[in-house]
Amino acid sequence: MKPVIVHVVQHLKPGGIESLALEFQRAAQPFFDVHIISLEKHNVQYYWNNIDGVKEFIHGLNKKPGWQANIFTQLTHFFKAVNPMYVHTHHIGPLVYGGVSARLANVKHIIHTEHDAWHLAKAKPRLLQKLFIALIQPIYVADANFVAEQVNRLMPSLHPIVITNGIDTNKFTPSEFSKKKLRAKVNLPTDLKFIGCAARLESVKAHDVLIKALHHLPSDIGLLLAGTGSLEQELKALVIKLNLQQRVFFLGHIDDMTTFYPLLDVFCLASHNEGLPLSPLEAQACGIPAVLTNVGGCKEAVCSETGIIVEANNPTLLSQALLRSLNQKTNQSPRVFVEKQRSLDKMINQYVSLTQSELRWKLC
């Protein structure tokens, strides 16, 4: 009988935390039974592909807005039934519900990962977080050095262990086919160089800045946008306003991102705010250099040999960085950086080792 690990997340809509939990589940499944509990219920198959082998290990609790005492009861019964090796919570809601329930079920190990620290800037969430960390006493982890530094600044009594996010380097690999063939196959122009971004079409991802940067670039450079969101129509209007209709392509939700990254010459994330993003790691594992803005843990997600970090919210500087990346001549592949420092296997081993070495967070 395999050991059991349980991840508790707020929801399973497309996002970095959700992708991380599902990739963790898939990669660790040969050695562990990995359950994912989403506090909110969603049609998981609508958002994610390749879950047929693990559907029975994904659970939605249908939580409504506001506090619900019955969620504690459901989780406690579940934890008692499966007897997990550890429970892993992500963000404040899952920490409260999953962490308290795990303690009520006498689960020996609880890990909580902080994926960003922006919510801790406000006094009320910070007090709530500190209270429940003290009550639950999980192994406290930050997914980037930047996040750990922010936590230490805002809550000096907490000292998170840093385990950086990782991606599956066996899944994300350079393509064996030429970009021209791949682009022709999906009816994209073969005479353009392509910048690409995979992110929700929301203001925090700053697609408008990226589109404005493209406007400064030569006409033989295009932009591929993977993802959906509330700003789609607004961004399409901006494309028309800047007369970029022949150079910007909205591809919508893509089930298999391994088909997207090989289309690109450069990957770009122009965000206003990030933790440690996964999409640039996936792109770099496919051999695509990355240009990211200097926010959150982005510096930690970029190969120092091939990547570029640039000031946020500055289309002119971003366009210059993108052009520099497109024109760079190097034999170094960013995949080497991901394999050595940001692999999923390394991340999983680090998390599992926490419960073996009995590392515990203590209130100072």
TAQUI-V305158 format. One line per field, one symbol per residue. psi: psi as a letter, one per 30 degrees, with the letter a starting at -180 (. if undefined). Layout:
# TAQUI-V305158
psi: ???
This chain:
# TAQUI-V305158
psi: kklkkkkklelhlkleeeeeeeeeeeefeffljjkkjkekkljefefklhgefgefgkkkfhklklkjefeeeeeeeeeeefikelkjljleeeeeeeeeeeefghkekkkkkjflgefffkeeeeeeeeefeeeeilkkkkgleeeeeeeeeeiffkikkjjlllljffejlkkflleeeeeeeghlkfgkkkklkjlkileffhfeeeeeeeffllfgklkkjklllfgeeeeeeeeeeghgeffkjjfakkejfffeefflekkkjglfklcjkeefeeeefggklkkllilbgeefgkkfeflkklklhjeeeeeeeeeeeefkjkfkkfeeeeeefhkeeeeeeeeefefefhkkkkk.
